[in-house]
């Protein structure tokens, strides 16, 4: 069925047991798979037929979770990776190479910024960063003849800027390049990027999709809607023969799934950023309750944000669900049912006061993580974004006093009481 509500898809998509098979997705903890003929195995290696032959490329457990996430996002296919950073890397390297250029919003996770600004630059891929709220003219001016993609986060970590997806998609498509968006914070429960023109979606599945902070992972989802052949000269890796597979042309052999198939058969083959079947299983267990958790995360976060906005010891609050927030109107458009459980705010007294506040929390824990069911807190400028200089931090919307507060699914009164007692110590 394709008319199920997304809540039903969280539970029913992916693993489809047959008669007498396990009702719950099994863990196929095997690196290899047996075949009765060399000819069949050869056809698998040549991509003439589908099937599992080595877990680096595919595995029944992983395949089921990929199918579930593709269904949630509305894509033609998905590829799980070992971490969110691997998903970011592979999604770009699949279509951009040495000598190419990409455009990215500057308000992104610090690790992604470093990946683009440092590692990909060393690979010969140049990047132009655009500040939040860039105008059409500023976006247009960033394009070069060798620009291969545009990248952004639907809801930025930790500055909580909502990306104007339609604006970015419209201008990217006018230049015949795809828009890749990271949808980690809102998840497909709260934001549907493909419906607004995005072409590729990625996630750090370690966050809300897993929800329990038990399994690292990432995923790439292909909408199947970008016309690679219309821009064939820009994307020869997809539209010309791949000699490592006896000259197949991905767009000819795999049609709308050309991009995601190349991610798997080329880059996963060569980079090996493969998730374990155990982690894929844990991810599937988390997604089963994603719709329930996101509803609670959002309701709790809105109550906490309203409390913080009225507290005299708090200097500012950023939460797109609050009227008057910088991203409130965009959030109503792209995330009408809620954003996520993450709030950014500052306390009076600046950076030193922020650290004292965090040290005095009792329920919320200081953790290099975000977006799971337990409330946690972090100071990005000195941790996840510490590799960025002051100018780069400003471009990303990360002020020295910014506290990233990830509201869990505990009772909201207990979370607020914990914040209050920590503020009282300042």
VENURHU-V821493 format. One record per residue. N is the residue number from 1. RES is the residue in one small letter. NEAR is the number of other C-alpha atoms within 12 Angstrom. Layout:
N | RES | NEAR
N | RES | NEAR
This chain:
1 | x | 11
2 | x | 13
3 | x | 12
4 | x | 15
5 | x | 18
6 | x | 31
7 | x | 25
8 | x | 23
9 | x | 32
10 | x | 35
11 | x | 30
12 | x | 30
13 | x | 33
14 | x | 35
15 | x | 32
16 | x | 24
17 | x | 16
18 | x | 10
19 | x | 7
20 | x | 8
21 | x | 11
22 | x | 12
23 | x | 14
24 | x | 23
25 | x | 31
26 | x | 28
27 | x | 26
28 | x | 24
29 | x | 21
30 | x | 21
31 | x | 22
32 | x | 18
33 | x | 21
34 | x | 14
35 | x | 16
36 | x | 9
37 | x | 10
38 | x | 12
39 | x | 13
40 | x | 20
41 | x | 22
42 | x | 18
43 | x | 19
44 | x | 23
45 | x | 23
46 | x | 23
47 | x | 29
48 | x | 17
49 | x | 16
50 | x | 21
51 | x | 24
52 | x | 27
53 | x | 26
54 | x | 27
55 | x | 31
56 | x | 32
57 | x | 38
58 | x | 39
59 | x | 33
60 | x | 35
61 | x | 35
62 | x | 44
63 | x | 39
64 | x | 35
65 | x | 53
66 | x | 43
67 | x | 33
68 | x | 43
69 | x | 49
70 | x | 37
71 | x | 37
72 | x | 44
73 | x | 42
74 | x | 35
75 | x | 35
76 | x | 32
77 | x | 39
78 | x | 42
79 | x | 52
80 | x | 55
81 | x | 48
82 | x | 35
83 | x | 34
84 | x | 37
85 | x | 34
86 | x | 35
87 | x | 46
88 | x | 47
89 | x | 40
90 | x | 43
91 | x | 46
92 | x | 46
93 | x | 36
94 | x | 36
95 | x | 41
96 | x | 34
97 | x | 29
98 | x | 22
99 | x | 21
100 | x | 27
101 | x | 34
102 | x | 41
103 | x | 42
104 | x | 43
105 | x | 46
106 | x | 40
107 | x | 38
108 | x | 47
109 | x | 47
110 | x | 35
111 | x | 30
112 | x | 41
113 | x | 40
114 | x | 29
115 | x | 31
116 | x | 35
117 | x | 28
118 | x | 19
119 | x | 21
120 | x | 27
121 | x | 22
122 | x | 16
123 | x | 21
124 | x | 19
125 | x | 29
126 | x | 31
127 | x | 39
128 | x | 30
129 | x | 31
130 | x | 34
131 | x | 28
132 | x | 34
133 | x | 26
134 | x | 25
135 | x | 17
136 | x | 21
137 | x | 14
138 | x | 20
139 | x | 31
140 | x | 25
141 | x | 19
142 | x | 31
143 | x | 31
144 | x | 24
145 | x | 18
146 | x | 26
147 | x | 36
148 | x | 42
149 | x | 47
150 | x | 47
151 | x | 46
152 | x | 51
153 | x | 45
154 | x | 51
155 | x | 45
156 | x | 44
157 | x | 50
158 | x | 46
159 | x | 47
160 | x | 44
161 | x | 44
162 | x | 46
163 | x | 47
164 | x | 39
165 | x | 43
166 | x | 27
167 | x | 27
168 | x | 43
169 | x | 34
170 | x | 23
171 | x | 30
172 | x | 35
173 | x | 30
174 | x | 20
175 | x | 27
176 | x | 29
177 | x | 42
178 | x | 45
179 | x | 47
180 | x | 45
181 | x | 53
182 | x | 50
183 | x | 50
184 | x | 50
185 | x | 45
186 | x | 49
187 | x | 48
188 | x | 45
189 | x | 40
190 | x | 36
191 | x | 40
192 | x | 36
193 | x | 43
194 | x | 36
195 | x | 22
196 | x | 26
197 | x | 29
198 | x | 44
199 | x | 46
200 | x | 53
201 | x | 52
202 | x | 53
203 | x | 48
204 | x | 45
205 | x | 52
206 | x | 41
207 | x | 42
208 | x | 53
209 | x | 50
210 | x | 42
211 | x | 41
212 | x | 30
213 | x | 28
214 | x | 25
215 | x | 32
216 | x | 36
217 | x | 43
218 | x | 44
219 | x | 53
220 | x | 50
221 | x | 50
222 | x | 44
223 | x | 38
224 | x | 30
225 | x | 30
226 | x | 35
227 | x | 25
228 | x | 33
229 | x | 25
230 | x | 20
231 | x | 25
232 | x | 23
233 | x | 18
234 | x | 28
235 | x | 34
236 | x | 25
237 | x | 32
238 | x | 39
239 | x | 28
240 | x | 25
241 | x | 20
242 | x | 22
243 | x | 14
244 | x | 19
245 | x | 22
246 | x | 15
247 | x | 17
248 | x | 25
249 | x | 29
250 | x | 34
251 | x | 30
252 | x | 22
253 | x | 24
254 | x | 25
255 | x | 25
256 | x | 25
257 | x | 33
258 | x | 38
259 | x | 47
260 | x | 43
261 | x | 38
262 | x | 43
263 | x | 41
264 | x | 39
265 | x | 34
266 | x | 33
267 | x | 30
268 | x | 32
269 | x | 23
270 | x | 18
271 | x | 21
272 | x | 25
273 | x | 32
274 | x | 36
275 | x | 39
276 | x | 34
277 | x | 36
278 | x | 28
279 | x | 34
280 | x | 48
281 | x | 36
282 | x | 32
283 | x | 46
284 | x | 44
285 | x | 32
286 | x | 33
287 | x | 41
288 | x | 33
289 | x | 28
290 | x | 39
291 | x | 32
292 | x | 25
293 | x | 37
294 | x | 41
295 | x | 28
296 | x | 29
297 | x | 44
298 | x | 41
299 | x | 29
300 | x | 36
301 | x | 42
302 | x | 33
303 | x | 27
304 | x | 41
305 | x | 39
306 | x | 27
307 | x | 27
308 | x | 32
309 | x | 28
310 | x | 16
311 | x | 22
312 | x | 17
313 | x | 27
314 | x | 32
315 | x | 24
316 | x | 29
317 | x | 38
318 | x | 43
319 | x | 44
320 | x | 41
321 | x | 41
322 | x | 31
323 | x | 19
324 | x | 18
325 | x | 26
326 | x | 24
327 | x | 29
328 | x | 26
329 | x | 21
330 | x | 30
331 | x | 33
332 | x | 23
333 | x | 26
334 | x | 35
335 | x | 34
336 | x | 20
337 | x | 26
338 | x | 36
339 | x | 47
340 | x | 54
341 | x | 51
342 | x | 51
343 | x | 48
344 | x | 43
345 | x | 42
346 | x | 38
347 | x | 36
348 | x | 26
349 | x | 20
350 | x | 23
351 | x | 24
352 | x | 20
353 | x | 27
354 | x | 38
355 | x | 32
356 | x | 26
357 | x | 38
358 | x | 35
359 | x | 26
360 | x | 23
361 | x | 30
362 | x | 22
363 | x | 28
364 | x | 35
365 | x | 29
366 | x | 27
367 | x | 23
368 | x | 23
369 | x | 35
370 | x | 43
371 | x | 44
372 | x | 42
373 | x | 38
374 | x | 34
375 | x | 41
376 | x | 35
377 | x | 42
378 | x | 39
379 | x | 41
380 | x | 40
381 | x | 33
382 | x | 26
383 | x | 25
384 | x | 29
385 | x | 36
386 | x | 21
387 | x | 22
388 | x | 31
389 | x | 19
390 | x | 17
391 | x | 16
392 | x | 28
393 | x | 31
394 | x | 23
395 | x | 28
396 | x | 40
397 | x | 36
398 | x | 41
399 | x | 34
400 | x | 34
401 | x | 34
402 | x | 44
403 | x | 43
404 | x | 48
405 | x | 49
406 | x | 45
407 | x | 47
408 | x | 43
409 | x | 35
410 | x | 28
411 | x | 22
412 | x | 29
413 | x | 20
414 | x | 22
415 | x | 34
416 | x | 31
417 | x | 21
418 | x | 29
419 | x | 38
420 | x | 29
421 | x | 22
422 | x | 26
423 | x | 30
424 | x | 20
425 | x | 18
426 | x | 24
